[in-house]
């Protein structure tokens, strides 16, 4: 799932950077929306930019999912009565 959602996370992060990097004199400028951010990202950095950070994200998500599933299975075995 992290592979599928990484491009959306990249766009969200770029939008946040654009919002918070404005100078106080530029406050009246409307922050870019997701479509405008995607177009700019593709034009400036190319399609590969949509996958930037995927390795780090997978490194974080895979162990977290393994711990979650293992904890669930352990809890299920401890708290369910044999019928």
Steps between C-alpha positions, in 0.01 A plus 500: 500500500790737569607472135155611385463787745854644473421722197206651688723558802760672280233734360366573851851577627573730205174685567593542867843631405342750261258622766759548773782636284319823407635828627258714702468738203374213284220407741229600254617241245278191494694180574518254211245220485584134443462514120720809467754343736502179294549691174786703646662191648486313169624800300787592732612169651356238265285193570767332714445768765165337583693204641749707700526376855340164423797304635495683831124466526513125432775466761267663753171335397611137460622447859201693638259271315690190612479612864130583467409164343715305745344686795153431368568129456658474846210686660250287317665180621523626860147638532289250311369195680532163337149389423 
